[in-house]
Amino acid sequence: MFRAYALGHTVAVVTQRVASQPAPFSEKDFYLQEFRGRTLAFCAPPSALEAPGPLAAVLAELGAGGIRAVVLAVDSPALRKLGLAALLPAAPEGLEGDVWRGLKEGHALGITLDPERPFAAACREIAVRLGVAKLVWLDPEGGLARDDGRRVSFVHLEELRRMAEEPGHPRAALLRETRLLLEAGVAAVNVCSAEGLADELFTYAGSGTLFTRERYLEVRRLGIDDYDAAHDLIARGVEEGYLAPRPPREVDRVLAGGFGAFVEGRHLAGIGALLVRPGERVGEIASLYTLTRFLGERVGSNLVAHMLEQAAARGLERVFACTTQERVGSFFERSGFVPARPEDLPKERWTGYDEARRARLRCYQRALPPA
């Protein structure tokens, strides 16, 4: 599910659970926090409601987290099995106020569409009228796929327009409707199957395709509110065998010197740290870790470029990175680094370092221009 770049003496989570400790942060926690205070709209064509259980379970999860939802569908017995607080007809006037008041009484309600109208156009009209920030389109085919069968995880509007121009695209109708939704003001559209809905909304890997209006990658320093998500990714990297362990204090040091690549300003797509020891003018790029779902977004390249800028602004003379993986070494060479010997790096770097691991390391460094 995940692919990571593991650099240097990477991070681990060394904790022992005791009864007094809070439950560990989870991917679902991250997304429930993100959705809180927002209303999610779900477009459910009849085929998506043939087995309403997955949608009902997700609505219950959202409701337990205090998150509002509206389901847009043609009235049917399956729709009435979702446990919605109310069903409102898609009336031409007054719908906005009815939905607003209805969501004060219950966390989820349904809006029944005219079966004589084109379903996609009716959903688009309601979503735009309500001004929802996110719309989830349930499609039995799930998200987009490339020619080789791999899933397309993210598409921004500019890319979507290019894709929609491809003659004979097998999902042309979906591309057209998604483009119209984004152009009409909906910030994000998720397309997935009903069976994959929980994974799409509550996991980093997802199951479908997320469409957004803007290019969505931003690199910035980790703030205290990002530490839970970053810590969770680090632990996941250790579990997957991509990251080597550090003691807890070193984890704290990485978080304090860490940067994150964020999609839509919220989804943490990758992390890395610029570590500088007091009084030194040499920095280490460490713990670079990116998620597979964000491949193609140049997450690792953007993180390294940002950390190089930060290092130059701080007056550092050079930065270095170490890895045991040839693939990662090639990545650094493409980023302007040159091979270095371990003895070329600060001696303090090797204090207490595992000699067996050191023997397998590939080290790289890059000189920086004067500030």
C-alpha positions in Angstrom: 0.0 0.0 0.0 2.8 2.4 0.9 6.2 3.2 -0.6 8.7 5.2 1.4 12.0 6.9 0.9 14.0 6.0 4.0 17.0 8.2 4.5 19.8 7.9 7.1 19.1 6.8 10.6 15.3 7.0 10.2 12.6 7.3 12.7 10.8 4.8 14.8 8.1 4.8 17.4 9.1 3.1 20.6 6.2 3.1 22.9 4.6 0.8 25.5 0.9 1.0 25.9 -0.5 1.3 29.4 -4.1 1.7 30.4 -3.7 5.4 31.2 -2.4 6.2 27.7 -4.9 7.5 25.1 -5.7 5.4 22.1 -3.1 5.8 19.3 -3.8 8.3 16.6 -5.3 6.6 13.5 -5.9 7.4 9.9 -9.6 7.5 10.6 -9.0 10.0 13.4 -7.1 12.2 11.0 -9.9 12.3 8.4 -12.7 12.7 11.0 -10.9 15.7 12.3 -10.5 17.1 8.8 -14.2 16.6 8.0 -15.5 18.1 11.2 -17.5 21.3 10.7 -18.1 20.4 7.0 -21.0 18.9 5.2 -20.3 16.0 2.9 -22.6 15.2 0.0 -23.0 11.7 -1.4 -24.4 11.0 -4.8 -25.9 7.5 -4.8 -27.4 6.3 -8.1 -29.7 3.3 -7.8 -26.9 0.8 -8.6 -24.9 2.1 -5.6 -27.8 1.5 -3.2 -28.3 -2.1 -4.2 -26.3 -3.0 -1.1 -26.7 0.1 1.2 -24.7 -1.3 4.1 -21.3 0.3 3.3 -22.9 3.7 2.9 -24.9 3.3 6.1 -21.8 2.3 8.0 -19.9 5.4 6.8 -22.8 7.7 7.6 -22.9 6.3 11.1 -19.1 6.9 11.5 -19.5 10.4 10.4 -22.4 11.1 12.6 -20.6 9.7 15.7 -17.8 12.2 14.9 -20.2 15.1 14.6 -19.9 15.4 10.8 -23.0 16.3 8.7 -23.9 14.5 5.5 -26.6 14.7 2.8 -27.4 11.8 0.4 -28.7 12.7 -3.0 -30.7 9.8 -4.5 -33.9 8.8 -6.1 -36.4 7.7 -3.4 -36.3 4.0 -2.9 -36.7 1.4 -0.1 -32.9 1.1 -0.1 -32.5 4.8 0.6 -34.8 4.5 3.5 -32.6 1.9 5.1 -29.7 4.3 5.6 -31.0 5.6 8.9 -31.4 9.2 7.7 -33.0 11.8 9.9 -35.3 13.0 7.1 -36.0 12.8 3.4 -36.5 16.2 1.7 -37.7 16.6 -1.9 -35.4 18.6 -4.2 -37.8 21.5 -4.2 -37.0 24.5 -6.4 -37.2 26.9 -3.5 -36.3 26.8 0.1 -34.3 23.7 0.0 -31.2 25.4 1.5 -33.0 26.5 4.6 -34.7 23.1 5.0 -31.4 21.3 4.8 -29.7 23.7 7.2 -32.5 23.2 9.8 -32.7 19.5 9.2 -29.0 18.9 9.9 -29.5 20.6 13.3 -31.9 17.8 14.2 -29.9 14.9 12.8 -26.4 14.3 11.4 -27.6 12.9 8.0 -30.5 13.5 5.7 -31.6 12.5 2.2 -32.6 14.7 -0.7 -34.8 12.8 -3.1 -34.3 13.7 -6.8 -36.8 13.6 -9.6 -36.4 10.3 -11.4 -37.4 11.9 -14.7 -34.4 14.2 -14.6 -30.8 13.2 -15.6 -29.3 12.0 -12.3 -25.9 13.6 -12.7 -27.3 17.0 -13.6 -29.7 16.9 -10.7 -26.9 16.1 -8.2 -24.7 18.8 -9.6 -27.5 21.4 -9.2 -28.2 20.5 -5.5 -24.5 20.3 -4.6 -23.9 23.8 -6.1 -27.0 25.2 -4.4 -25.9 23.9 -1.0 -22.3 25.0 -1.5 -20.8 21.7 -0.3 -17.0 21.6 -0.1 -16.8 17.9 -0.9 -19.0 15.6 -3.0 -18.6 11.8 -3.0 -19.8 10.1 -6.2 -20.6 6.4 -5.7 -19.8 4.5 -8.9 -19.7 0.7 -9.2 -16.6 1.1 -11.4 -14.8 3.0 -8.7 -12.2 5.6 -9.6 -10.2 6.1 -12.8 -7.6 3.6 -13.9 -4.6 3.9 -16.2 -4.1 1.7 -19.3 -2.0 -0.7 -17.2 -4.8 -1.1 -14.7 -3.2 1.0 -11.9 -5.5 3.4 -10.1 -5.4 7.1 -10.7 -5.5 8.6 -7.2 -5.5 12.3 -7.8 -6.5 14.6 -10.7 -6.7 18.4 -10.6 -8.9 20.5 -12.9 -6.3 21.3 -15.4 -5.4 17.6 -15.9 -9.1 16.7 -15.9 -9.8 19.1 -18.8 -7.0 17.5 -20.8 -8.3 14.0 -20.0 -11.8 15.0 -21.0 -10.5 16.0 -24.5 -9.1 12.5 -25.2 -11.3 10.9 -27.9 -13.1 7.8 -26.8 -12.2 7.9 -23.1 -14.2 5.0 -21.5 -15.2 7.3 -18.6 -16.0 10.4 -20.7 -19.4 11.0 -19.0 -17.9 10.8 -15.5 -15.1 13.2 -16.6 -17.6 15.7 -18.0 -19.8 15.7 -14.9 -16.8 16.0 -12.5 -15.4 18.9 -14.6 -18.7 20.7 -14.4 -18.9 20.2 -10.6 -15.4 21.6 -10.1 -16.0 24.5 -12.4 -19.2 25.3 -10.7 -17.5 25.7 -7.3 -17.3 22.3 -5.6 -13.8 22.2 -4.2 -13.3 18.4 -4.3 -15.0 15.3 -5.8 -14.2 11.8 -4.7 -15.2 9.0 -7.0 -15.3 5.5 -5.6 -17.4 2.4 -5.3 -19.8 1.9 -2.4 -17.7 -1.0 -1.2 -14.5 1.1 -1.2 -16.2 4.2 0.4 -14.7 3.7 3.9 -11.2 3.2 2.5 -11.6 6.3 0.3 -12.7 8.6 3.1 -10.8 7.2 6.1 -7.4 5.9 4.9 -4.3 7.5 3.4 -4.2 5.0 0.6 -7.9 5.5 -0.5 -9.7 3.4 -3.0 -10.9 5.8 -5.7 -9.9 9.0 -7.4 -9.9 12.5 -5.8 -10.6 15.4 -8.2 -9.7 19.0 -7.1 -9.9 22.4 -8.6 -6.4 23.5 -7.9 -3.0 21.9 -7.9 -2.8 20.8 -4.4 0.7 20.1 -3.1 2.1 22.5 -0.5 5.3 22.0 1.5 5.6 23.6 4.9 7.1 23.1 8.3 5.2 20.7 10.5 3.2 22.4 13.2 2.2 20.9 16.5 -1.3 20.0 15.0 0.5 17.9 12.3 2.5 15.8 14.7 -0.2 13.1 15.2 -0.4 12.5 11.5 3.4 12.6 11.0 4.0 10.3 14.0 1.5 7.9 12.6 3.2 7.9 9.2 6.6 7.3 10.8 5.2 4.4 12.8 3.7 2.9 9.6 7.0 3.3 7.8 8.7 1.4 10.6 6.1 -1.4 10.5 6.5 -1.7 6.8 10.3 -2.0 7.2 11.1 1.1 5.3 12.3 3.2 8.3 14.8 2.2 10.9 14.2 2.9 14.5 15.2 5.9 16.6 14.7 6.4 20.3 11.7 8.6 21.3 13.8 11.8 21.8 15.2 11.5 18.3 11.6 11.1 17.0 10.8 14.4 18.8 13.9 16.0 17.2 12.8 14.9 13.7 9.2 16.2 14.3 10.6 19.5 15.5 12.8 19.8 12.4 10.3 18.3 10.1 8.5 19.5 7.0 5.3 18.0 5.4 4.0 17.9 1.9 0.3 18.5 2.2 -2.4 17.8 -0.5 -5.3 20.3 -0.3 -3.5 21.8 2.7 -4.6 18.8 4.8 -3.6 15.4 3.5 -0.1 14.6 4.6 1.5 13.1 1.5 5.1 12.9 2.8 7.5 14.1 5.5 11.2 14.9 5.8 13.4 16.6 8.3 16.3 19.0 8.2 18.5 18.3 11.2 21.3 20.7 12.2 23.4 20.3 15.3 24.0 23.5 17.3 27.0 25.5 16.1 27.3 23.5 12.8 26.9 24.7 9.3 26.2 21.2 7.9 22.6 19.8 7.8 21.2 16.4 7.4 18.1 15.5 5.4 16.6 12.6 7.2 13.4 10.6 7.4 12.1 11.3 4.0 9.0 9.3 3.6 6.3 9.5 0.9 3.0 7.7 0.4 2.4 5.6 -2.7 -1.0 7.2 -3.3 0.8 10.5 -4.1 3.2 9.1 -6.7 3.3 11.4 -9.7 3.0 14.5 -7.5 6.8 14.8 -7.1 6.3 14.7 -3.3 9.9 13.7 -2.5 11.4 16.2 -5.0 9.3 19.0 -3.6 10.2 18.2 0.0 13.9 18.0 -0.8 13.8 21.3 -2.8 12.1 23.0 0.1 14.6 21.8 2.7 17.5 22.9 0.5 16.0 26.4 0.3 15.6 26.4 4.1 19.2 25.2 4.6 20.6 27.9 2.3 18.5 30.6 4.1 20.0 29.4 7.4 23.5 29.9 6.0 24.4 26.2 5.9 27.4 25.3 3.7 26.2 21.9 2.7 23.6 19.2 3.4 24.0 15.4 3.4 21.8 12.3 3.4 22.4 8.6 3.9 20.4 5.6 2.8 20.8 1.9 2.4 18.8 1.8 -0.8 20.2 2.2 -4.3 16.9 3.6 -5.6 16.9 6.3 -3.0 20.6 7.1 -3.8 19.7 7.5 -7.4 16.9 9.9 -6.3 19.4 12.1 -4.5 21.8 12.1 -7.4 19.0 13.3 -9.6 18.4 16.1 -7.0 22.0 17.4 -7.4 23.7 15.4 -4.6 27.1 13.7 -5.2 28.4 10.5 -3.5 30.3 11.1 -0.2 32.2 8.8 2.2 30.9 8.4 5.7 34.2 9.9 7.0 33.4 13.1 5.0 30.4 13.7 7.2 30.3 15.2 10.8 31.9 12.7 13.2 29.0 13.3 15.7 26.7 11.6 13.1 28.2 8.3 13.9 28.1 8.4 17.7 26.4 5.2 18.8 25.5 4.3 15.2 25.1 0.7 14.3 28.4 -0.4 12.5 26.7 -3.1 10.5 24.2 -0.6 9.1 27.0 2.0 8.5 28.8 -0.5 6.3 25.8 -0.7 4.1 25.1 3.0 3.8 25.3 5.1 0.7 26.0 8.8 1.6 25.5 11.9 -0.5 26.1 15.6 0.0 25.3 18.8 -1.8 27.1 22.2 -1.4 24.9 25.2 -1.0 25.4 28.7 -2.3 26.1 31.5 0.2 23.0 33.0 1.7 
